[in-house]
Amino acid sequence: MEYMSQEGYDKLVEELRQLERVELPRVKEAIAEARDKGDLSENFEYHAAKREQGRLLSRIRFKQRVLEFARVIDKSKLDGNGVGLLSKVELTNMGNNTKMTYTVVSPHEANLPEGKISIKSPIAQALLKKQVGDIVEVKVPVGTIKLRIENISL
């Protein structure tokens, strides 16, 4: 079971719809066109289109499986006491006094440029259940960093 926000669930549904209604028919058409060109044993376009179809079907099955086991979190039932899934956390890096803000989301919604980090990431794991004012040490690939929690919101 995978918990996620309504926004993340809706985005996955839309991505799946795009793959099934736009991308898959496009690839099937490319296969048909390549097949019409004759000998399939030496037809590069045909084999490339079939590989693309395989990748596409794999992505579709993966997204279907994620949605099958997804559970949307009702934000109104979250208490906001401590860091948890869907918490927006304002942090200060104690080493260089840099401010940063992250929202803790499911792995399928993670997008660092948007400030969304996976709940399974080292930073999110270190922050879980911590309160405003707490200082956490996080082991990251470049070493250990100290972060102070400045604010938590939903």
C-alpha angles and dihedrals in degrees: 000000000000121000118212144157123269088246092055092046092050091048091052091049090052092048090051091048090051092050094048099041103034113016100040095050089047092054092045089053091050090052091050092049092048091047090055090059092075133238107054096194091072099026107118094184091055094050092045091051091048091051089049090050090052092051091047094049089049091053091047092051091047093052091045090053093048091050092046091059098033121117119195115225118228103224091203090066094054113101099209092221103136131345116309142140112323092015116142106217127194111204140182120211102225092205098061102008091242118159120220137170126209135177114214109227141161116285090254092058098044114127116159096196087058091047094250115136127188117254085230094058119108092247094050092045090054092048098049114123092358121135136225109287095026118130117215131190115220126194108219130170092269094049136275124329130191117223128187118207108231101173141357124200139160 
